[in-house]
């Protein structure tokens, strides 16, 4: 139930408001962070959103998750924590109100785990419900 409404009976209505961060990163390894986010924005955001607005959304999300310093880096070269942040940023493109975050299959060192926890707490403070 979400807000008293059966999720399964109304899945189509809720689909756009739910984001899912999988445990395994299904990211194209040869693309850069910028390319992944731009393609994600093109696929996930409404067609009525202008290219400039999509680019602004991508920039804002990359700043919010702390990936601006690796924007032109290929996914294959990213650290485990940066790949996790990129997966989260991709799901945030569609403005979900509920974010389901699966436990990462790649273990994070304690410092990196703290970074992800702080990021998820900040998203929660912004009004996104996080289920981990």
C-alpha positions in Angstrom: 0.0 0.0 0.0 1.2 3.5 -0.8 -0.8 6.3 0.7 -3.6 3.9 1.2 -3.7 2.7 -2.4 -2.9 -0.8 -3.4 0.4 -0.7 -5.4 -0.2 -3.9 -7.3 -3.7 -3.0 -8.4 -2.5 0.4 -9.6 1.0 -0.4 -10.8 0.8 1.7 -13.9 -0.1 4.8 -12.0 2.8 4.3 -9.6 5.5 3.2 -12.1 6.9 6.6 -12.6 7.1 7.5 -8.9 9.1 4.4 -7.9 12.8 4.1 -8.5 14.9 0.9 -8.1 18.6 0.8 -7.6 19.7 -2.8 -8.3 22.4 -4.6 -6.4 24.4 -5.1 -9.7 25.3 -2.2 -11.8 23.8 -2.6 -15.3 25.8 0.3 -16.7 27.5 0.4 -20.1 31.2 0.2 -19.1 32.5 2.0 -22.2 30.3 5.1 -21.7 31.3 8.1 -19.6 29.3 9.2 -16.6 28.0 12.1 -18.7 26.9 9.8 -21.5 25.2 7.4 -19.2 23.2 10.2 -17.5 22.4 12.0 -20.8 21.1 8.8 -22.3 19.2 8.0 -19.1 17.6 11.4 -19.1 16.5 11.0 -22.7 14.9 7.6 -21.9 13.4 8.4 -18.5 12.2 12.0 -18.7 9.1 13.1 -20.6 9.7 14.0 -24.3 8.2 17.4 -23.5 11.2 18.3 -21.4 13.7 20.4 -23.4 17.2 19.3 -24.0 18.5 22.2 -21.9 16.3 21.2 -19.0 17.5 17.6 -19.3 21.1 18.8 -19.2 20.4 20.9 -16.2 18.8 18.0 -14.4 21.8 15.8 -15.1 24.2 18.5 -13.8 22.2 19.0 -10.7 22.0 15.3 -9.9 25.7 14.8 -10.5 26.4 17.6 -8.1 24.0 16.2 -5.5 25.5 12.7 -5.6 29.1 14.0 -5.7 30.2 12.9 -9.2 31.1 16.2 -10.9 34.8 15.4 -10.6 34.4 12.1 -12.7 31.9 13.4 -15.2 34.1 12.5 -18.2 35.4 9.2 -16.8 34.4 5.9 -18.3 32.2 3.7 -16.1 34.7 0.9 -16.2 37.2 3.1 -14.4 34.9 4.3 -11.6 35.4 3.2 -8.1 32.7 1.0 -6.5 31.2 3.8 -4.6 31.1 6.1 -7.6 29.3 3.4 -9.6 26.8 3.1 -6.8 26.3 6.9 -6.8 25.8 6.8 -10.5 23.1 4.1 -10.2 21.3 6.2 -7.6 21.6 9.4 -9.8 20.1 7.5 -12.8 17.0 6.5 -10.7 16.6 10.1 -9.5 16.2 11.4 -13.1 12.5 10.6 -13.1 11.8 12.3 -9.8 10.7 9.2 -7.8 8.9 9.7 -4.5 9.9 6.1 -3.5 13.4 4.7 -4.0 14.1 1.0 -3.5 17.8 0.4 -2.9 19.0 -3.2 -3.1 22.1 -4.1 -1.1 25.2 -3.8 -3.3 26.7 -7.1 -4.5 30.1 -5.4 -4.4 31.2 -4.8 -0.8 32.0 -1.2 0.1 34.7 -0.2 2.5 33.3 1.5 5.7 34.1 5.0 4.5 32.3 4.4 1.2 29.3 2.9 3.0 29.1 6.0 5.1 29.1 8.2 2.0 26.1 6.2 0.5 24.3 6.3 3.8 24.7 10.1 4.1 23.5 10.4 0.5 20.4 8.4 1.1 19.7 10.3 4.3 19.9 13.6 2.4 17.5 12.2 -0.3 15.2 11.2 2.5 15.3 14.8 4.0 14.4 16.0 0.5 11.2 14.0 0.7 12.1 10.8 -1.1 11.1 7.6 0.8 14.0 5.3 0.9 13.7 1.5 1.4 16.9 -0.3 1.7 
